[in-house]
């Protein structure tokens, strides 16, 4: 432990650790210094200057997010002069900002709005030219609204540092500075992977998911449609936060009841098709392992990862599983097996998915996933959007009586539940692959090596005397680093799981916004959400995907067997290179950095 140093904050001495910033020291001591461009997971920008403090001996204010503490330093955080300076900074930002707070998506949950309120800003004092830009609506998933951008740079740093997609940059100078994709491409034509992490870290509404809630409300009132909805594992672990509850509360039963009250005729659990995915994926892995197929096999559940693969790693497409994601499998089974069982015209089924992920909107529209001339999923809404719809309909999710999902696509195993946490797909696959390969039951089914928030995790399991080496990465930046290892040593792993978002699905781009005084993508919140899924797994009587009786029945009555021609027709797909003009595939350039 380092020797403590003494600093003075607002005339009171404190002993603190050296080698930290003023902001970090102040936070630990209970002094919250206002900030806007700062995020603990991103590099220091020091651009907004909202976090300025006075340091004795310094001529000018210093940015507390970037200025280190030193022994004997005397700091003031709340003088009248500081308050005035900070207020002026925020007022200048506000006066170049649209005056539409009451109709803005982020109204009531906007960091700029909170700062203005906390600083006592009650009028706009500065007038002059204001920037004017059109919204970019080209993407199926992410909307860019440059007029609401305050140039904090969080989105740029998230996209380049954490996700390593490098889609966004600050172009031009001075008043004309704007955040945009390279070459000012529309978002829908850019290398944006639709992961939505820019939305998570944006303090205003400069980035939003593309909203289909009004269209969905209209269709819910159409008596000619059979309305079917599914919801992802991680949604139940996070949606309570949008209603003021603590992170990590399992709201599964309440969500099911709320969706029924919204007007859905059938509510299915995507955990069912997570079990189905494991049946196909584990079987595909074993087939490759035993027949000399392309290894390592890489999972294909994450929509953002699949777009990243097609753009930057087209040479690794043969390594990727041909399995559709659980959402797309559920959509396909809903409009085939379920429709036939209930004697419903599949074209009269409205198939809706409540997902933690903005990229699922992009996935649902992929032509490669269509079958029999239909989309499997017609509309995708995020956790945030579902929460808004429930509130808008006057439904009390917090106090509603919990209900169970519908059958036959509702029963799920504990393995299906943990899909929402990084490493969960791998762990679920190991539970089934081991038994299919050895004929024996895996006793210790909780695979600790692939759990947790380490950026890249490695592990191994022995199956009938053969060592199977596995790896897990979450966040596209970690995925890129892992794939560089694969390039250097293709035989290093047999099986790889990749999730596009930090923490896996629990950190998806469509999860609830950070609440007051909390941090977007805070690790502790991600752990709590993941723990809710692990607890759900432990509480399940059935904890292996292949033991799910409804999945077994589905194969018996419709799919025949994993990897059968029928399974391939409805549960598998293909991918192809989609490298935009001017983009260099990553096999032609190198990446630096290490996993966290």
C-alpha positions in Angstrom: 0.0 0.0 0.0 1.3 3.4 -1.0 2.1 6.0 1.7 -0.8 8.3 2.2 -0.5 12.0 1.4 -2.4 14.9 2.9 -4.6 17.2 0.9 -7.0 19.9 2.1 -10.5 20.2 0.6 -12.6 23.2 1.6 -10.3 24.0 4.6 -10.4 20.4 6.0 -7.4 18.1 5.8 -7.7 14.5 4.5 -5.3 11.7 4.0 -5.7 10.1 0.6 -3.9 7.7 -1.8 -1.4 9.3 -4.2 -1.5 8.7 -7.9 -5.1 9.6 -8.4 -7.0 12.7 -9.7 -8.6 15.4 -7.6 -12.0 14.1 -8.8 -11.3 10.5 -7.7 -10.0 11.6 -4.3 -13.0 13.9 -3.8 -15.5 11.2 -4.8 -14.0 8.8 -2.1 -14.3 11.6 0.5 -17.9 12.4 -0.3 -17.4 15.5 -2.3 -19.2 15.2 -5.6 -17.7 17.5 -8.2 -20.0 18.1 -11.2 -18.8 16.5 -14.4 -20.1 15.9 -18.0 -17.4 14.5 -20.3 -15.9 12.3 -17.7 -16.6 8.5 -17.6 -14.5 6.1 -15.5 -14.2 3.5 -18.2 -13.0 6.0 -20.8 -9.8 8.1 -21.3 -9.7 11.5 -19.8 -11.0 14.2 -22.2 -11.1 17.3 -20.0 -13.2 19.0 -22.6 -16.3 20.2 -20.8 -14.6 22.0 -17.9 -17.6 21.5 -15.7 -15.5 19.8 -13.1 -13.2 22.7 -12.5 -11.9 23.4 -9.0 -9.5 25.9 -7.4 -6.1 24.8 -6.4 -4.0 27.1 -4.2 -1.0 28.4 -6.1 -2.6 27.8 -9.6 -3.4 30.8 -11.6 -6.4 29.2 -13.4 -9.0 26.7 -12.5 -8.0 23.1 -13.1 -10.1 20.2 -14.5 -10.4 17.9 -11.5 -10.9 14.8 -13.8 -7.4 15.2 -15.1 -5.4 17.0 -12.4 -3.5 14.7 -10.0 -3.4 15.2 -6.2 -0.1 16.0 -4.5 1.0 16.2 -0.9 0.0 19.4 0.7 -2.4 20.4 -2.1 -5.2 22.8 -1.0 -8.4 22.5 -3.0 -11.7 24.3 -3.1 -14.7 22.7 -4.8 -17.7 25.0 -4.0 -16.7 28.7 -3.9 -19.1 31.3 -5.3 -16.7 32.0 -8.1 -16.6 28.3 -9.1 -20.3 28.0 -9.0 -20.7 31.0 -11.2 -18.1 29.7 -13.7 -19.7 26.3 -13.9 -23.1 27.8 -14.3 -21.8 30.0 -17.2 -20.4 26.9 -18.9 -23.7 25.0 -18.6 -25.6 28.1 -19.7 -23.5 28.4 -22.8 -24.1 24.7 -23.6 -27.8 25.1 -23.1 -28.1 28.1 -25.3 -26.8 26.1 -28.2 -29.1 23.3 -27.4 -32.7 22.6 -28.6 -35.4 23.9 -26.3 -37.6 20.8 -26.4 -37.0 19.2 -23.0 -40.6 18.3 -22.5 -40.8 16.3 -25.7 -37.3 14.9 -25.6 -36.7 11.1 -25.1 -34.3 11.9 -22.2 -36.6 14.3 -20.3 -36.2 13.6 -16.6 -33.1 11.4 -17.2 -30.7 13.8 -18.9 -27.4 14.7 -17.4 -27.4 18.1 -18.9 -30.9 18.7 -17.5 -29.8 17.6 -14.0 -26.7 19.8 -14.1 -28.8 22.8 -15.1 -31.2 22.1 -12.2 -28.4 21.6 -9.6 -26.7 24.8 -10.6 -29.9 26.8 -10.3 -30.2 27.8 -13.9 -33.7 29.2 -14.4 -33.3 31.3 -17.5 -31.3 31.4 -20.8 -29.1 34.4 -20.8 -27.0 34.0 -23.9 -28.4 34.5 -27.4 -26.9 33.9 -30.8 -26.6 31.5 -33.7 -27.5 27.9 -32.9 -26.2 24.9 -34.7 -28.8 23.2 -37.0 -28.5 19.6 -38.3 -30.9 17.0 -39.6 -31.4 13.8 -37.7 -29.8 10.7 -39.2 -32.6 8.1 -39.4 -30.8 5.8 -41.9 -30.0 3.0 -39.4 -32.5 0.3 -38.5 -31.3 0.6 -34.9 -29.5 3.8 -33.9 -30.6 7.5 -34.5 -28.0 10.3 -34.5 -29.3 13.7 -33.6 -26.3 16.2 -33.9 -28.4 19.1 -32.6 -28.5 17.6 -29.2 -24.8 16.8 -29.1 -22.8 18.7 -26.5 -19.4 17.5 -27.8 -18.5 15.7 -24.6 -16.8 13.0 -26.7 -18.1 10.1 -24.7 -19.6 8.4 -27.7 -16.4 8.8 -29.7 -14.2 7.3 -26.9 -16.7 4.5 -26.2 -16.8 3.5 -29.9 -13.0 3.7 -30.4 -11.6 2.7 -27.0 -14.1 0.1 -25.6 -15.7 -1.2 -28.8 -12.8 -0.5 -31.2 -15.2 0.1 -34.0 -13.9 3.6 -34.6 -17.2 4.7 -36.3 -17.5 8.1 -34.8 -15.2 11.1 -34.8 -15.4 14.9 -34.1 -15.1 16.6 -37.5 -14.5 20.3 -38.4 -13.5 23.0 -35.8 -15.0 25.5 -33.4 -18.7 26.3 -33.7 -19.0 23.8 -36.6 -17.6 20.8 -34.8 -19.9 17.8 -35.1 -19.7 14.1 -34.2 -20.3 11.9 -37.2 -19.3 8.7 -38.9 -16.2 8.6 -41.1 -16.8 10.5 -44.4 -20.1 11.8 -43.0 -21.6 8.5 -44.0 -25.2 7.9 -42.9 -25.3 5.6 -39.8 -27.0 2.9 -41.8 -24.2 2.8 -44.3 -21.3 3.2 -41.9 -19.4 0.6 -39.9 -21.7 1.2 -36.9 -22.4 -2.2 -35.4 -25.7 -1.0 -33.9 -24.5 -2.0 -30.4 -26.0 1.1 -28.9 -23.2 1.8 -26.4 -23.0 5.3 -27.7 -26.6 5.6 -26.4 -25.7 4.3 -23.0 -22.9 6.8 -22.4 -24.4 9.8 -24.2 -25.5 12.4 -21.5 -28.3 13.8 -23.6 -30.3 12.4 -26.6 -27.7 12.8 -29.3 -28.0 9.1 -29.8 -31.2 7.0 -29.4 -32.5 3.7 -30.5 -34.9 3.8 -33.4 -38.4 3.8 -31.9 -41.2 1.5 -33.0 -43.4 1.9 -30.0 -46.2 3.9 -31.6 -46.4 1.4 -34.5 -46.5 -1.4 -31.9 -49.3 0.3 -29.9 -51.4 0.5 -33.2 -50.9 -3.1 -34.0 -51.8 -4.2 -30.5 -55.2 -2.7 -31.1 -55.6 -4.6 -34.4 -58.2 -7.4 -33.8 -57.1 -9.2 -36.9 -53.6 -9.9 -35.5 -52.5 -12.6 -33.1 -50.0 -10.7 -30.9 -47.0 -12.8 -29.6 -44.1 -11.4 -27.6 -40.8 -12.9 -26.3 -38.4 -11.3 -23.9 -34.7 -11.8 -23.4 -33.1 -13.2 -20.2 -31.4 -10.0 -19.2 -34.5 -7.9 -19.6 -36.0 -9.3 -16.4 -32.8 -8.5 -14.5 -32.8 -4.8 -15.5 -36.3 -3.5 -16.3 -37.0 -2.8 -12.6 -34.4 0.0 -12.7 -36.6 1.9 -15.1 -39.2 1.9 -12.3 -36.8 3.1 -9.6 -35.9 -0.4 -8.2 -32.4 -1.6 -7.4 -30.4 -3.3 -10.1 -30.5 -7.0 -10.2 -34.1 -7.6 -9.2 -35.6 -10.5 -11.1 -38.9 -9.0 -12.5 -39.8 -12.0 -14.7 -43.3 -12.7 -13.4 -44.2 -9.0 -13.2 -43.0 -8.4 -16.8 -45.0 -11.3 -18.1 -48.1 -10.0 -16.4 -47.5 -6.5 -17.7 -47.0 -7.6 -21.3 -50.3 -9.5 -21.2 -52.0 -6.3 -19.9 -50.4 -4.4 -22.8 -52.5 -6.6 -25.1 -50.3 -9.5 -26.1 -52.2 -12.8 -26.6 -49.1 -15.0 -25.9 -46.0 -14.2 -23.9 -43.0 -16.5 -24.5 -39.6 -16.5 -22.8 -36.6 -16.2 -25.1 -34.9 -18.5 -22.5 -36.8 -21.3 -24.2 -35.0 -20.6 -27.5 -31.7 -20.1 -25.7 -32.1 -23.8 -24.7 -32.9 -24.5 -28.4 -29.8 -22.6 -29.5 -27.6 -24.7 -27.2 -29.0 -27.9 -28.7 -28.1 -26.7 -32.2 -24.8 -25.0 -31.3 -23.5 -27.7 -29.0 -24.3 -30.3 -31.7 -22.6 -28.1 -34.4 -19.5 -27.8 -32.2 -19.3 -31.5 -31.6 -19.8 -32.2 -35.3 -16.9 -29.9 -36.2 -14.8 -31.4 -33.4 -15.3 -35.0 -34.5 -15.3 -34.4 -38.3 -12.3 -32.0 -38.6 -14.5 -29.0 -39.2 -13.3 -25.4 -38.9 -12.2 -24.5 -35.4 -12.3 -22.6 -33.2 -16.1 -22.3 -33.6 -17.3 -18.9 -32.6 -20.8 -18.1 -31.2 -23.3 -16.1 -33.3 -25.8 -14.9 -30.7 -24.7 -11.3 -30.6 -26.1 -9.1 -33.4 -23.5 -6.4 -33.0 -20.7 -9.0 -33.1 -22.0 -10.5 -36.3 -22.0 -7.1 -38.1 -18.5 -6.5 -36.7 -17.4 -9.9 -38.0 -18.8 -9.3 -41.5 -17.1 -5.9 -41.8 -13.8 -6.4 -40.1 -13.2 -10.2 -40.0 -14.7 -11.6 -43.2 -12.0 -14.2 -43.3 -13.3 -15.7 -40.0 -16.8 -16.2 -41.2 -16.2 -20.0 -41.7 -15.4 -20.1 -38.0 -18.7 -18.7 -36.9 -21.6 -21.0 -35.9 -24.5 -21.0 -38.4 -27.0 -20.9 -35.6 -29.4 -18.0 -35.5 -29.7 -16.1 -32.3 -32.3 -17.2 -29.7 -34.5 -14.2 -30.7 -34.5 -15.3 -34.3 -35.0 -19.0 -33.5 -38.0 -18.1 -31.3 -39.4 -15.9 -34.1 -39.0 -18.8 -36.6 -40.6 -21.4 -34.3 -43.4 -19.0 -33.5 -44.4 -18.6 -37.1 -44.0 -22.3 -38.0 -44.4 -24.9 -35.2 -46.6 -22.7 -32.9 -48.7 -21.3 -35.8 -49.4 -24.9 -37.1 -50.2 -26.2 -33.6 -52.7 -23.4 -32.9 -54.0 -23.4 -36.5 -53.1 -19.7 -37.0 -52.1 -18.2 -40.4 -48.4 -17.2 -39.7 -48.9 -14.0 -41.7 -51.5 -12.9 -39.1 -49.0 -13.3 -36.3 -47.4 -10.2 -34.9 -44.1 -11.4 -33.6 -42.5 -8.9 -31.1 -39.3 -9.2 -29.2 -38.4 -7.2 -26.0 -34.6 -7.1 -26.1 -31.7 -5.6 -24.1 -30.0 -4.9 -27.4 -30.4 -2.2 -30.0 -28.6 -4.3 -32.6 -31.5 -6.8 -32.4 -33.5 -4.2 -34.4 -30.9 -4.5 -37.1 -30.9 -8.3 -36.8 -34.7 -8.6 -37.2 -34.5 -6.8 -40.6 -31.6 -9.0 -42.0 -32.8 -10.6 -45.2 -30.7 -13.7 -44.5 -33.0 -14.5 -41.6 -36.2 -14.6 -43.6 -38.0 -17.9 -44.2 -41.1 -18.7 -46.3 -41.1 -15.0 -47.4 -41.5 -13.8 -43.8 -39.6 -12.1 -41.0 -39.4 -14.2 -37.9 -39.6 -11.1 -35.7 -41.6 -8.1 -36.9 -40.8 -5.5 -34.2 -38.1 -5.2 -31.6 -38.4 -2.9 -28.6 -35.6 -2.4 -26.1 -35.9 -2.8 -22.3 -36.2 1.0 -22.1 -39.0 1.2 -24.7 -40.9 -1.7 -23.1 -40.7 0.1 -19.7 -42.0 3.3 -21.3 -44.9 1.4 -23.0 -45.8 -0.2 -19.7 -45.8 3.2 -17.9 -47.7 4.8 -20.8 -50.4 2.2 -20.5 -50.9 2.8 -16.8 -49.6 -0.6 -15.8 -48.1 -0.9 -12.3 -45.2 -3.3 -13.0 -43.8 -3.0 -9.5 -47.0 -4.2 -7.7 -48.6 -6.4 -10.3 -49.3 -10.0 -9.5 -46.6 -12.2 -11.2 -47.6 -14.6 -13.9 -46.0 -17.5 -15.8 -45.1 -17.6 -19.5 -47.3 -19.4 -22.1 -46.6 -22.8 -23.5 -45.3 -24.6 -25.5 -42.5 -22.1 -26.0 -42.2 -20.9 -22.4 -40.4 -23.5 -20.3 -36.7 -23.0 -19.9 -33.7 -24.3 -18.1 -31.2 -22.6 -15.9 -28.8 -22.8 -18.8 -31.1 -20.6 -20.8 -31.3 -18.0 -18.1 -27.5 -17.4 -17.9 -27.3 -16.5 -21.6 -27.7 -12.8 -20.5 -24.3 -12.7 -18.7 -20.9 -12.8 -20.4 -19.8 -16.4 -20.4 -23.3 -17.7 -20.1 -23.6 -19.1 -23.6 -20.3 -20.9 -23.2 -21.3 -22.4 -19.8 -24.7 -23.5 -21.1 -23.0 -25.1 -24.2 -20.5 -27.0 -22.0 -23.2 -28.4 -19.9 -24.9 -30.0 -22.9 -21.8 -30.7 -25.1 -20.2 -32.7 -22.3 -23.1 -35.0 -21.9 -23.7 -35.4 -25.7 -20.0 -36.2 -26.2 -19.3 -38.4 -23.2 -22.7 -39.9 -22.4 -22.1 -38.8 -18.8 -23.7 -36.0 -16.8 -21.4 -33.1 -15.9 -21.5 -32.9 -12.1 -20.0 -29.5 -11.5 -22.1 -27.5 -14.0 -21.1 -24.0 -12.7 -18.1 -23.1 -14.8 -16.5 -20.4 -12.8 -13.6 -19.9 -15.3 -16.0 -18.2 -17.8 -17.8 -16.0 -15.3 -17.1 -12.5 -14.2 -16.2 -9.2 -15.9 -12.6 -9.8 -17.0 -12.4 -8.7 -20.6 -11.1 -12.0 -22.0 -11.5 -15.3 -20.0 -10.0 -18.6 -20.8 -10.7 -22.1 -19.5 -10.7 -25.8 -20.4 -12.7 -28.9 -19.8 -11.7 -32.5 -20.3 -14.3 -34.5 -22.3 -13.6 -38.3 -22.5 -9.8 -37.6 -22.1 -9.7 -34.7 -24.7 -8.9 -31.2 -23.5 -11.3 -28.6 -24.9 -9.9 -25.1 -24.6 -12.4 -22.3 -24.6 -12.4 -18.5 -24.4 -14.9 -15.8 -23.8 -14.8 -12.1 -24.7 -17.4 -9.3 -24.0 -17.3 -5.9 -25.6 -16.1 -5.6 -29.2 -12.7 -4.3 -28.2 -12.0 -7.4 -26.2 -13.3 -9.5 -29.1 -10.9 -7.9 -31.4 -8.0 -8.6 -29.1 -9.1 -12.2 -28.7 -9.3 -12.7 -32.4 -5.8 -11.4 -32.8 -4.7 -14.3 -30.6 -6.6 -16.7 -32.9 -4.8 -15.2 -35.9 -1.5 -15.8 -34.2 -2.4 -19.3 -33.1 -5.4 -20.8 -34.8 -5.2 -24.0 -32.7 -5.1 -22.2 -29.3 -8.9 -22.6 -28.7 -11.7 -25.0 -29.7 -14.7 -22.9 -28.9 -15.1 -19.1 -28.4 -18.0 -17.0 -27.1 -18.2 -13.4 -28.1 -20.8 -10.8 -26.9 -20.8 -7.4 -28.4 -21.7 -5.4 -25.3 -19.6 -4.9 -22.0 -20.8 -7.5 -19.5 -22.8 -9.3 -22.2 -26.5 -8.8 -22.7 -26.9 -7.3 -19.2 -24.9 -4.3 -20.5 -26.9 -4.1 -23.8 -27.4 -0.8 -25.6 -31.1 -0.9 -24.9 -31.0 -1.4 -21.1 -32.4 1.3 -18.7 -30.5 4.6 -18.6 -28.3 5.1 -15.5 -30.3 6.6 -12.7 -29.4 9.8 -10.8 -25.9 9.7 -9.3 -25.1 6.4 -11.0 -22.7 5.7 -13.8 -23.6 4.3 -17.2 -22.3 0.7 -17.5 -21.2 0.7 -13.9 -19.5 -2.7 -13.2 -21.4 -3.2 -9.9 -24.7 -2.8 -11.7 -23.6 -5.3 -14.4 -22.6 -7.8 -11.7 -26.0 -7.4 -9.9 -27.9 -8.0 -13.2 -25.8 -11.0 -14.0 -26.2 -12.4 -10.4 -30.0 -12.3 -10.8 -29.6 -14.6 -13.8 -27.2 -16.9 -11.9 -29.6 -17.0 -9.0 -32.4 -17.9 -11.5 -30.3 -20.7 -12.8 -29.7 -22.1 -9.3 -33.4 -22.0 -8.5 -34.4 -24.0 -11.6 -35.2 -27.7 -11.3 -33.9 -28.1 -14.9 -30.4 -26.6 -15.4 -29.3 -28.2 -18.7 -30.8 -27.2 -22.1 -31.1 -30.8 -23.3 -33.3 -31.7 -20.3 -36.0 -29.1 -21.3 -39.1 -31.2 -22.0 -40.7 -28.6 -24.3 -37.5 -28.5 -26.4 -37.5 -32.3 -26.5 -41.1 -32.2 -27.6 -40.3 -29.6 -30.3 -37.7 -31.9 -31.8 -40.0 -34.9 -31.7 -43.0 -33.1 -33.3 -41.3 -30.8 -35.7 -37.5 -30.4 -35.9 -36.7 -34.1 -35.8 -33.1 -33.7 -34.4 -30.4 -31.1 -34.0 -28.8 -30.2 -37.4 -31.6 -32.0 -39.3 -32.7 -30.5 -42.6 -35.7 -28.9 -40.9 -33.5 -27.4 -38.2 -31.2 -26.0 -40.8 -34.1 -24.5 -42.8 -35.5 -22.6 -39.8 -32.8 -22.3 -37.1 -29.6 -21.7 -39.1 -28.4 -18.9 -41.4 -25.3 -17.7 -43.2 -23.1 -14.6 -43.2 -21.1 -12.7 -45.9 -18.5 -10.1 -46.1 -19.9 -6.5 -45.8 -16.8 -4.3 -45.9 -17.8 -0.7 -46.7 -15.6 1.3 -49.1 -12.5 2.7 -47.5 -12.5 0.3 -44.5 -9.5 -1.9 -44.0 -10.3 -5.4 -42.8 -8.6 -6.2 -39.5 -6.6 -9.1 -41.0 -4.7 -6.3 -42.8 -3.9 -4.2 -39.8 -2.9 -4.8 -36.2 -4.6 -3.8 -32.9 -2.8 -2.8 -29.8 -3.9 -3.1 -26.1 -4.7 -5.7 -23.6 -7.9 -7.0 -22.1 -9.0 -5.5 -18.9 
